[in-house]
C-alpha cells in the first residue's frame, strides 16, 4: 500500500521532536536545518514561547536588525502579554518604530535594563558587547548559517544551551577581509557558526524541517535535488493548489512568452543571443525590466491556498534578483524608465529570507567570459531560485552550459577544508538542465 505524504503531519512531527529536544533534552546545542520557506521564524517564535511558558527565560540572537524586529513583532502577535526585551544599539535610529506601539516590548541599549524579562532579542553584533551579566539558561540562534564562528565565540559565554536554526543552502557568512590564512583550521573565524559547532561537537542532535511552504510543487524538487541532496524536502502544496494567470493576452514578444511559460510550468528561461558583455549588460538588464513591466501590465493574478479568491500580483509581490549591486542599480534605473516602482530589486545577499509571488532573476553567469568561485557559489544561485511562491523567470544569455564546461574550478585545494556539496558547477548544471525545458529564445 502506497503511503500518502501529508506535509502538515510531517512538519508537525519534525517540529514536535525539535521542541522536545529543546525543552527536555540534555545536549548543550541542537541544530535545525531548514530549507527555504520551511518556517524557520515560526519555529523560533514557537520555541521561544514554549521555553518562556515553561519558566526558562531566554536570549534570542539574530543576524540583522530587520530580523530582530521581525521576531519581536511576531512574538507580540502570538503572545501580546509576554514581556519581551529589544536590546538595541546606541544609533539614532536603532529599531523599527513599529515596536513603539507594542506595550509588552521594552527597549534599551543596556542589557541590565532588560534583566528579568522572559525573552530578550538582539543581533549577534550587539550581544557581543554585553558583559557582566548572569548567563541565560537558553538561547535561540536564528539564521545560524549566516553567523560567522567568531561571532558565536563572542557570545558563547552568555548562555548554557542553544537551539541553532538556519538554512544550510543559503550564502555563507559574509567577510570583508580575506580568510585564506585560516582555511582548514579548526578555529577558522570565517566559517559558519554551525559548521564550526558540529566540527567540534559532532554528537549534537541534528534535525531538519521536511516541508517548504513557500516553494510550489513545480520548484521544490529542483531546489531540493540541486542544493539539498542530503537533506531533501517536499513542497507543502500540490501541483493544482496554486495558479498564476493573466488578464491580458500575450503580445507574442519574448518577455510575454517567458511569462506564459512560467505561469504554466513555474519556471521560465528568457534566453538572449550568446555574447560576452559588461557586467551590467544593457540588453539583459532591459529584458529583465521588460519582463516585470509586462507582468504588471498584463494584470497577473495568483490563486493559492492562502485565499479563496485570486489575488493581484502587485509590484510589492515581485522581486528582481542579481549577483552584483551595480546590476541591481542598473535594473532599478531601467524599471524607472518604464515607469515601474515598488518592485524589490537587490542582490541575493539582501534577498535572503524574503518571499515573493514572482521573481525575475538575472543569471549570475550571463554574458561572462569566465566562471569564478563567486559566480559559481551554490548559495547565491539557491537564494535566487528559491524566493518565489508561484513562478521564477530567469534572464540569461546563451552559452552558460558551455562556459561551465570550459572553466573547471581552478581554486587552490586547501587541506582540512570540508568540501561543499553539491559544488557550484554541479548545481548550475542541474538548474540549467531544468530551465532548458522552459526556454524562450529572444533577440531584442
C-alpha positions, 0 to 999 in steps of 0.5 A: 500500500502506497503511503500518502505524504501529508506535509502538515503531519510531517512538519508537525512531527519534525517540529514536535521532536525539535521542541522536545529536544529543546525543552527536555533534552540534555545536549548543550546545542541542537541544530535545525536545518531548514530549507527555504520557506520551511518556517524557520521564524515560526519555529523560533517564535514557537520555541521561544514561547514554549521555553518562556511558558515553561519558566526558562527565560531566554536570549534570542540572537539574530543576524540583522536588525530587520530580523530582530524586529521581525521576531519581536513583532511576531512574538507580540502577535502570538503572545501580546502579554509576554514581556519581551526585551529589544536590546538595541544599539546606541544609533539614532535610529536603532529599531523599527518604530513599529515596536513603539506601539507594542506595550509588552516590548521594552527597549534599551541599549543596556542589557541590565535594563532588560534583566528579568524579562522572559525573552530578550532579542538582539543581533549577534553584533550587539550581544557581543558587547554585553558583559557582566551579566548572569548567563541565560539558561537558553538561547535561540540562534536564528539564521545560524548559517549566516553567523560567522564562528567568531561571532558565536565565540563572542557570545558563547559565554552568555548562555548554557544551551542553544537551539541553532536554526538556519538554512544550510543552502543559503550564502555563507557568512559574509567577510570583508577581509580575506580568510585564506590564512585560516582555511582548514583550521579548526578555529577558522573565524570565517566559517559558519557558526554551525559548521564550526559547532558540529566540527567540534561537537559532532554528537549534537542532535541534528534535525531538519524541517521536511516541508517548504511552504513557500516553494510550489510543487513545480520548484521544490524538487529542483531546489531540493535535488540541486542544493539539498541532496542530503537533506531533501524536502517536499513542497507543502502544496500540490501541483493544482493548489496554486495558479498564476494567470493573466488578464491580458493576452500575450503580445507574442514578444519574448518577455510575454512568452517567458511569462506564459511559460512560467505561469504554466510550468513555474519556471521560465528561461528568457534566453538572449543571443550568446555574447560576452558583455559588461557586467551590467549588460544593457540588453539583459538588464532591459529584458529583465525590466521588460519582463516585470513591466509586462507582468504588471501590465498584463494584470497577473493574478495568483490563486493559492491556498492562502485565499479563496479568491485570486489575488493581484500580483502587485509590484510589492509581490515581485522581486528582481534578483542579481549577483552584483549591486551595480546590476541591481542599480542598473535594473532599478534605473531601467524599471524607472524608465518604464515607469515601474516602482515598488518592485524589490530589486537587490542582490541575493545577499539582501534577498535572503529570507524574503518571499515573493509571488514572482521573481525575475532573476538575472543569471549570475553567469550571463554574458561572462567570459569566465566562471569564478568561485563567486559566480559559481557559489551554490548559495547565491544561485539557491537564494535566487531560485528559491524566493518565489511562491508561484513562478521564477523567470530567469534572464540569461544569455546563451552559452552558460552550459558551455562556459561551465564546461570550459572553466573547471574550478581552478581554486587552490585545494586547501587541506582540512577544508570540508568540501561543499556539496553539491559544488557550484558547477554541479548545481548550475548544471542541474538548474540549467538542465531544468530551465532548458525545458522552459526556454524562450529564445529572444533577440531584442 
